[in-house]
Amino acid sequence: MDKYCSKCNKKKDILLFYSCSDKKDGKSSNCKECADKSTKNWRLNNIEKVRKYDKDRTWNKNGKKRKLDNERSKKNRLEMSDSYMRELITKKWNLDPNDIPDKLIEACRIGLQLKRALGLTPKLNKPNTN
C-alpha cells in the first residue's frame, strides 16, 4: 500500500512512514526521511532547548538519577551479575545476548575473577548503601 508524503509530495510505501495513533490510517503524514530531516533541523536551530531537554532526561534534581545508575553499575560489576557478564561478552565477541549459553557466562565470570585476583584489572570500590 502506498501513501503521499505531505512534505516531499512523493508517493511512497506505507512502511516508510512512522506510526501515529492520531491519524486515521495509523501513519504520520510525513515520510520517515522528511520527518528525520525536520527533526534534525529543529534540533540544530534550538540547541539550547535540546541541551536542557537532554540534561533533564539524564539528570534529575541534584543529579540523583545518574548517581543511582552509577552505583547500580558498580554493584553489577562487583557481583558479576549475569546481565553484566552478557554485556561484556556481547562487547568483546560481538554476539547476540540471547545466543550466549550459561556455560560461557560462567567461564567468563571465572576468568574475570582470576584477573581480578591477580590484579590485572582496576580495583573496584564497594558502592555506598546510603
N, C-alpha and C positions, 0 to 999 in steps of 0.2 A: 504494500500500500504506500502511496506517495502523499506528500503534503508540501505546500508552498511555505517558504521562509519569508516572514514579513520584512526582514532586513535586506537580504540579498535578492529577493524575488525570484528564487530558483526553486524548481520542483525537485524535492529530494525524498529519499526513502524515509519512512516514519521512524526507523531505528536511529536516524541521525538527529533526532530531537530528544531533549531531556524530558523526563516525566514531569507532569504538572497537574495536580489534582483539581486545580481551579478551572481547567479547560474542559470543554465538552468531550473532546477526543482523548483526554488524558495526557496530552503532549504540549510542550511550550510552543509559542508562536514563532520563535526564532530557532534556527538550527543550532546544533552544538558549536559549530565553528564560529558563527556570528555571536553567540552568547559568550563564548570564551574570549573573543576579541573585545567585546563590550566590557566584560568584567575586568580584563587586563587594563584597558584604557581607564576605567573608573578608578582602579587601584593606583595607577600611575598619577592620575590627576588629584587624588585625595590621599596623599601619602601620610599625612598626619592622622587622619581618621583610621587608616589601615594600621598604622603603628599602635595607636591606642587600642584598637579592637584586638589586635594580635597579643598585645601585652596583657589586656584584661582576660583574654582566654587562657593564658598561661599562668598568670599570677592573680590570686585573689588578694584580699586585704592583707597587708603586711607580708606578702609572699608566702603564706602558709601552704597553699596547694603545692607549690614547687618544692618546698621543704619536705612535705609529706611524701611526694613522689621520690625524692632523693633518698629518704630514709627507707622507703619500701624497696627501692632498687638495691640499696646497700644490704638490707636484710636478706633479699633473694640471693645476692652474691655470697653472703656468709653461709646461708643454709644450703646453697647449691640446689635450689628447687628444680623440679623437672622443667618448668617453663623457662627458667634461666638457662639450663643446660640445652634445651631445644634452641633457644635463641643463639647461644654460642655455636652450636653445631651448624645451624642454618647459615650463619655468617661465614663460618670457616669453610664449609664444603658446599655451599650453595644448594642445599637440599630443601625439599618441601617439608615443613614441620610435621605434617601428618604422616609422612613416609618414614620417619625416624623410629626405629624399633627401640623398645625399652632397654634391651641389652646394650645397645650403642650408647644410650644416655648414661647407663650405669658405668660403662667402661670409661667414658669421658669424665664422669664425676670422680672416679678413682684416679685417673690421670691428673686431674686438676688438684686433687688432694695431695698427690705426690709432689707436684710442682710447688704447691704452697708450703709443704713440709720442708722441701729443700731450699726454700727461699727464692725460687725463680720467678715469683710473681710479687707485685707490690702488696704491702701489708694493708689489711682492711680493718678499720676500727669498728667496734660494735656500735649500732645506732642507739641514740638516746631514746629511752622509752618514757618520755615526759608527755 
